[in-house]
Amino acid sequence: MTDRETPDRRLPIPRTMRQFWLLARETLSLRLLLLNRFVIILLVVVVASAGATAFVEANDEGTIEGTVVDDDGDPVANATVVLEKVNLKNKLVKQTQTTGPDGRFRFTDADVLEFRIYATADDRRTPVRRVHLLYPSQPKRLTVVLEGG
């Protein structure tokens, strides 16, 4: 026997196995797998989670800023702005800032979900305003209005 006449030594695949393989290959095609509703829902959840995480990471500087104005909308200089938050030990922590000539204030590194804020100047005071954020360190811009005067 020469090389040309060497018999094929592979085992023959039974016809039923070949039919099973073709059926499985047809059923599990990439197109059908990608169009499966469970795969689509899973992909949507993963993409939405990644997007939300990226947004929070990009916007987590923890800055609470704003302007103190009077009843007429004019900025109030040298007003004291008080930010109150409750820490993990259920203890009230206060931070204060004094507004500049343009009535602006800024608290940095405010890693809170909920806080209260009010301002005082001379004999005037704002009502205490309770603010709830969507995530810790979310930047927030506020306008605080002094009453009376």
C-alpha positions in Angstrom: 0.0 0.0 0.0 1.3 3.4 -0.9 0.6 6.7 0.8 -2.1 7.4 -1.7 -3.9 4.3 -0.9 -3.8 4.7 2.9 -7.2 4.2 4.3 -8.9 7.0 6.3 -8.3 6.1 10.0 -10.8 8.5 11.4 -13.7 7.0 13.0 -16.9 7.5 11.1 -19.4 9.8 12.8 -22.8 8.2 13.1 -25.5 9.9 11.1 -27.6 10.7 14.3 -24.6 12.4 15.9 -24.0 14.5 12.7 -27.7 15.4 12.7 -27.5 16.4 16.4 -24.5 18.5 15.8 -26.1 20.4 12.9 -29.3 20.9 14.9 -27.3 22.3 17.9 -25.2 24.5 15.7 -28.3 25.9 14.1 -30.1 26.4 17.4 -27.2 28.1 19.1 -26.2 30.4 16.4 -24.6 33.7 17.4 -27.5 35.6 15.8 -30.1 33.8 17.9 -28.0 34.1 21.0 -27.7 37.9 20.6 -31.4 38.3 19.9 -32.4 36.4 22.9 -34.5 38.7 25.2 -32.6 37.6 28.3 -29.3 38.5 26.8 -30.6 41.8 25.6 -32.0 42.7 29.1 -28.7 41.7 30.7 -26.8 43.9 28.3 -29.1 46.8 29.0 -28.6 46.4 32.7 -24.9 46.2 32.4 -24.6 49.3 30.2 -27.0 51.3 32.4 -25.0 50.4 35.5 -21.7 51.3 33.9 -23.1 54.6 32.7 -24.5 55.5 36.1 -21.3 54.6 37.8 -19.3 56.6 35.4 -21.6 59.6 35.9 -21.3 59.4 39.7 -17.5 59.1 39.5 -17.2 62.1 37.3 -19.5 64.2 39.5 -18.5 63.4 43.1 -16.5 66.5 44.2 -18.8 67.1 47.1 -19.2 70.8 46.5 -22.2 72.7 47.9 -22.2 76.2 46.7 -24.7 79.0 46.2 -25.7 82.6 46.8 -27.4 84.4 49.7 -29.8 87.0 48.5 -32.3 89.3 50.2 -36.0 89.6 49.5 -35.3 91.8 46.4 -32.8 89.3 45.0 -29.7 91.4 45.8 -26.6 89.5 47.1 -25.9 89.7 50.9 -22.3 90.2 51.8 -20.8 88.9 55.1 -23.8 86.5 55.8 -23.0 83.4 57.9 -24.1 80.2 56.1 -24.5 77.1 58.3 -24.4 73.6 56.9 -25.7 70.9 59.4 -25.2 67.2 58.8 -25.6 64.1 61.0 -22.6 61.8 61.0 -22.6 58.0 61.5 -22.5 58.4 65.2 -25.8 60.3 65.0 -24.0 63.5 66.1 -24.8 66.9 64.6 -21.8 68.4 62.8 -21.9 72.1 61.7 -19.8 73.8 59.1 -19.9 77.6 58.6 -18.9 79.9 55.8 -19.1 83.6 55.4 -20.3 85.0 52.1 -18.1 87.3 50.0 -19.1 90.7 48.6 -21.1 88.9 45.8 -23.1 86.9 48.4 -21.5 83.6 47.3 -20.6 80.7 49.6 -18.9 77.3 49.0 -18.5 74.2 51.1 -16.1 71.6 49.8 -15.7 67.9 50.7 -19.3 67.7 51.8 -19.7 63.9 51.6 -23.3 63.8 52.7 -26.6 62.5 51.4 -28.8 64.8 53.5 -28.1 68.1 55.1 -29.8 71.3 56.5 -28.7 74.7 55.5 -29.6 78.2 56.7 -28.0 81.7 56.7 -28.0 84.6 59.1 -27.0 88.2 58.6 -27.6 91.0 61.2 -31.2 90.4 62.5 -32.3 88.4 59.5 -32.4 84.6 59.1 -33.5 82.2 56.4 -35.7 79.3 57.2 -33.9 76.0 57.7 -33.8 74.2 54.4 -33.5 70.4 54.3 -31.8 69.0 51.2 -31.6 65.4 50.1 -29.0 64.4 47.4 -29.2 61.4 45.1 -25.7 60.2 46.0 -22.9 61.1 48.4 -20.7 64.0 47.3 -23.2 65.1 44.6 -22.5 68.7 43.7 -25.3 71.1 44.6 -26.0 74.7 43.8 -28.4 76.7 46.1 -29.9 80.1 46.4 -30.7 81.0 50.0 -33.1 83.9 50.6 -32.9 86.1 53.7 -36.3 87.1 55.1 -37.1 90.4 56.8 -34.9 93.4 57.0 
